[in-house]
Amino acid sequence: SEWQGQCMCDECRAAMDEGLPQHALETQVVGEALASIQEDMPEFGARVLLTQGSYPVNEEVLAAAQPWLDVSYYCGAGRPTSTYNSSPEPMVHPLIEEFAADRWLGVYPQFTASFALVCPWSCPQFMKYRMDEFAAKSCESVCGYTVPNNQLHEFNVLAAAEWGWNVDGRTPREFAIAWATRKGIDDAEAVGDWAETLGPVSWRIYGAPKGCGNHIALLTNAANALGTGAAPELGSGIWRYYDRVEAMEEDLRTCAEARRIAERLDVPELVEESRVVQAYAMMVRRLYEVGTLLRSEDVSSAEVRRQLQEAMTALANAGLQGG
């Protein structure tokens, strides 16, 4: 069950009274059902999918999974290791990793910036990081989640196949060049430059949410908090992967360079992604600037009000560009 289900029959209620969770009971039943047909149908298998509902009791669920039963790790709720997570942080946590060391384990990651938004993301650095983790932790299967389909996220889906096949193969740059070559783009090397340039910036922004949040919600939360007088905080929220203001300025310059490459190549999908990521980077920087100015001791002075107006205008323009 994705959430907390509970069978009310006498047998299940008695088992739960003894401390066995509903999700562990469900797992036992699946394993018993498989065992009942294996003699006649040895080729038949079954797989249990962990969920956000089972997350608090996954230890008991895994203990209840008979040796002939496969398990896949999925969690769609706001846990630090939710599989709806694009952060540069590990997804397979120690309990799951320990199980995978001896048993068949699959994983259900998202290949997109968010499970709830449609926005462009072609990031070989992110995909290589995820597949490196899965291979190192003995995962047997990857079932990627994309919104609304694989076609809009072709780059990342193919990157998963690339490193799912061989994590010690091509570098992120080499993969981007190979992808561009197969697409028939004249200057494939420039696409490698573009992916190397833009990927880390987009990952800092798209990967900022913890659990299964998204960057749009973080931008909104930041704007609302600044409106109440809160201070913008490096290392937190949408600024989670920024430790200094200068890094935001560096990302703006990087986005401008990536956009120049894309526009020279005249590949619409690369141009559009460059514009969108650039817009988000501008929002990140201008929100921080607005928050800082609002807390200035001279906030009523003509000079600070002028700077605020410029920052607010830049923020609004970024919103129009990203929208």
VENDAPE-V935409 format. One line per field, one symbol per residue. phi: phi as a letter, one per 30 degrees, with the letter a starting at -180 (. if undefined). psi: psi as a letter, one per 40 degrees, with the letter a starting at -180 (. if undefined). A space follows every 10 residues. Layout:
phi = ???
psi = ???
This chain:
phi = .dcdcadcdd ddddddddjd dedddededd ddddddcddd bdddbbbccd bdddedbddd ddddddedcd bbcbaccdce ceddacddbe cddedddddd dbbdbcbbdc ccdadcbcbd abbddddddd deddddcidc bbcdcbbcad edbeeddddd decddadcdd dedddddded dddidecddd dddddddded dddddddddc icdbdddddd dddddddcjd ddbdibhdce cbcadedddd dddddddddd dddddhcedd dddddddedd dddedddddd ddddcddced dddddddddd dddddddddd ddd
psi = hdahihheid dddddddeeh iddddddddd dddddeeddd geehiihhhi iddeddfddd dddehidehi ihhiheifid fieghfifii dhiddddddd deihhiigii eidieeihih hggddddddd ddddddefid ihhihiheid defddddddd ddeddgeebi iddddddddd ddefhdgddd dddddddddd ddddddedii bfaidddddd dddddddeei hhhieibefd fheidddddd dddddddddd dddddfhddd dddddddddd dddddddddd ddddeidfde iddddddddd dddddddddd dd.
